[in-house]
Amino acid sequence: MTAAEKQVKSWGFPHVFTWSDGPNAHYSPHSHGGLTTHLILSGEMTVTYPKDPHPTKETFGPGARVDVDAGRVHEVWIGSNGCTYVIGE
């Protein structure tokens, strides 16, 4: 387990793994059954919550922690250099 994975596990997430997406990857609107977190190691990720009353897009880079509440619909775009992040769920 990497230091970053240990850090995410210390936040209380029992299932932790590192994931990489290629440049300009896109995840259509979706949700998860439980709280998830993403600790960005490299690259950028842009997230929006399309069912919010006033959806906005926010871009996150290395060192950012992005939490998504259980059941909250979100959509994700990966930056032009791809993105590697630790997921906790």
N, C-alpha and C positions, 0 to 999 in steps of 0.2 A: 504494500500500500504506500502510495506516495505521500509526501508531506501535505500536499493540498487535499488529498482524499482524507487523510487523518483529520485535517482541520474541519472539513465538512461533516465528517462523522461526529466530531466533538460538538457540533451544533445540534445533535440529537437525531440525525438521520440514520436509520439502520442500514439502508441499501445505498451504497455510494459507488460511483464508477466515473471514469474519465471518457469523454466522447469528443470526437472531432467531426466537424462538418466541412465540406468543400466550399469553395467560393460561391457566393450568391445562392446558397441553398435556401429553401423556403418551406416553412411548415404552415399549412392551412389552419384556419381557426379550429381549435380543439381544447379539451380540458382533461384534467387528471383527477383521479378519485381521492388523492391526498395532497397535502402540501408538498411542493417540490422547490428545490433551490438550485441555482446554477452559479458556480464560482468561475468566472472567466479567467483563463490562463493566458490566452493569446487571441488576437483578432477582435472582431466586433460582432455584436448581436443587437438587432433592433426588435423591440417588442411593442405590440399594441394589444389593447383589450377591446375588441370590436363591439361588445355588448354593453360597455360602459356608457353612461349618458353622454359624455363628451370625449370620445376616444382620441388619444394622442399617441404618437410614436416616440419612443425613447431609445437611444442607442447607448450601449454599455460596452466598455473595453476592459482590458486586463486589470484584475484586482476587484472588479465589481461583483457584488452579490445580488442576484436577481431571484426573489422569492415569488412564487405564483401560488395563490391560495387554492385549496381544493375546490374543484368545480368551476373555477373562473376561466372563462373562454379567453384564449390568447392566440395571437398569430405572431410568427417569428420569421425574420429575414436575417441571413448571415451575410457578413461583409465580403468585400471583394477579395480579401486575403484568407477567407475561411475563418473558422473559430474553433478553439479547443477549450473545453470547460469540464469542470467536475459537476456531476449531477448528484443531488441527494434527494432521496424519496423515502 
